[in-house]
Amino acid sequence: MSFKKVNIPNKDTGLYSKALIAYLEENPILKPFYSYSPSVKGFAEAIKNVGSYNYDRKLLSTTLKEYYTKNAPVNISDATLKNIEKLEDGNCFTVTTGHQLCLFTGPLYFIYKIITAINLAEKLNKEYPANHFVPVYWMATEDHDFAEINHAYVFGKKVEWSIDSHNAPVGSLSLNSLASTMEALYAIMGEGENVQELKRLVSDAYGGETTLGQATFAFVNYLVGKYGLVIIEPDNADLKNIFSPIITDELVNNNSFKLVTNTNKRLADAGIEAQVNPREINLFYIDENGRNRIEKKGDKFEIVNSAVTFSRGEIIELIKKLPEKFSPNVLMRPVYQQCILPNVAYIGGPSELVYWLELKDGFEYYKIPFPVLMPRNSALIISAPISQKIDKLGFELKDIFSDAESLIKQFITQSSDGLPDFEKVVGELKNIYASLGNKVQETDPTLVATTEAELQKQLNALKTLETKLVRVKKQKEETSVTKIRKIKEYLFPNGALQDRSDNFIPFYIQHGAAFFDLLKENFDPFEFSVTVLREE
């Protein structure tokens, strides 16, 4: 397995928002919305601030040990055990990423986020040897958006688990009905040594009497646990007890709504569109009816989609007794994370990092340390056959980030009998009319508008001619045009990077567990670029 690495800067791909690019470039306009720069030096102050916060490290370590002992008694790596033990030390910090429990890990970026966290922890261990850094995957077991996580795309085919989730937290869903979905996956995978190994891992994780939360824990542990990754199940009564004062404040005072609403207005003034709009109460309630929003109606707290209501006194008392009944939404989850983990960095996707910019004021209000926000690594993996086709078509790697029509035009233009250089012609025409316009202005200013109108007619005629010539050339180069479209769809399904849809399984079948080593060796958390891995 031999790959050549090429980095394409995020800003040159056309795939990332101006907000993310501004953040990575440390544009002053965004400085009020985060605490530390996304750099090695930016971690020094974060380490100091997180180190001064009073975390219940013993409870955290004990809770993790109990969960691992119950769910993975044989498969815990020595590196993971060491990291869990280290969390009791005041000089130990976490580097966290979180994601939904996508079936069979879902899209590739699920894996990429975790590898980024692992690599960032290792890099910080070298940069700050007086401390220790632990990579953490936060399982979003309380999420209830089943339609977002109940499928995976393997070799372009959708493998789907179709059940009625009853709006329950997905981590609690029983896998008793998953057998047919697993068989559908196996049929797509085919045969081979790596296939057999992967079938065993899937069967061990997702087979039998288990839940999606337990299966995801086991599967991720099988795949990348050897690197010392610590997986946390946040739906835990003891951990939520730590969070309970903030739950109470959110219900009674609605401060998240006030603070985030104000921040979103400031972001809008800075030209940044908010990713998430707050509710008055940013919490859910979990019971036999599923995970449902809490709304305040008059002097009562009502649970949406149920007849359950509480008085203020009743709900405050329930938080004290059963904090696990309450679940943070997308805006409160980061606060929960940061009040139980000694966390110096959060690794997120492009949209995630932008919505974290909405939260800084809330962290300051709760006096909880804000982490360094780090983008996950992105990758484009190009097989040898596809790579050869790109070369034969005359493209450089940076070219393939253009849309299909632009690539086709580029190919047609650079072919031996290609199109005229219309950009050059347009430039020359504009220069001619600019000179002509100056003369007209001197002779009769009333004819300037007529001159400009004539220029526009000529430009329109050139555009029409160019469109017709491109159409003719496409017909003549039909085979190559078809290849270009197929390459784009293969590498950028639905116009997005392959890591937005493709699952890791095809790569595992080809390369085995070494695929994760390949990612780990080539990802650098401080390279803000798309890592193109080109098979040779």
Sequence and secondary structure as in RCSB ss.txt:
>XXXX:A:sequence
MSFKKVNIPNKDTGLYSKALIAYLEENPILKPFYSYSPSVKGFAEAIKNVGSYNYDRKLLSTTLKEYYTKNAPVN
ISDATLKNIEKLEDGNCFTVTTGHQLCLFTGPLYFIYKIITAINLAEKLNKEYPANHFVPVYWMATEDHDFAEIN
HAYVFGKKVEWSIDSHNAPVGSLSLNSLASTMEALYAIMGEGENVQELKRLVSDAYGGETTLGQATFAFVNYLVG
KYGLVIIEPDNADLKNIFSPIITDELVNNNSFKLVTNTNKRLADAGIEAQVNPREINLFYIDENGRNRIEKKGDK
FEIVNSAVTFSRGEIIELIKKLPEKFSPNVLMRPVYQQCILPNVAYIGGPSELVYWLELKDGFEYYKIPFPVLMP
RNSALIISAPISQKIDKLGFELKDIFSDAESLIKQFITQSSDGLPDFEKVVGELKNIYASLGNKVQETDPTLVAT
TEAELQKQLNALKTLETKLVRVKKQKEETSVTKIRKIKEYLFPNGALQDRSDNFIPFYIQHGAAFFDLLKENFDP
FEFSVTVLREE
>XXXX:A:secstr
  EEEEEEEHHHHT S HHHHHHHTT GGGGGG SS SSTTHHHHHHHHHHTS   HHHHHHHHHHHHHHH SS 
  HHHHHHHHHTTSTTEEEEEEEE   GGG SHHHHHHHHHHHHHHHHHHHH TTSEEEEEEEE TT   HHHHS
EEEETTEEEE     TT  GGG B TT HHHHHHHHHHH  SHHHHHHHHHHHHHHSSS BHHHHHHHHHHHHHG
GGT EEE    HHHHHHHHHHHHHHHHH HHHHHHHHHHHHHHHTT   S    SS EEEEETTEEEEEEEETTE
EEETTSS EEEHHHHHHHHHH GGGEEE TTTHHHHHHHHS EEEEEE HHHHHHHTT HHHHHHHT    EEEE
  EEEEE HHHHHHHHHTT  GGGGGS HHHHHHHHHHHSTT    HHHHHHHHHHHHHHHHHHHHHH GGGHHH
HHHHHHHHHHHHHHHHHHHHHHHHHHTHHHHHHHHHHHHHHSGGGS GGGTB SHHHHHHHTTHHHHHHHHH  T
T  EEEEEEE 
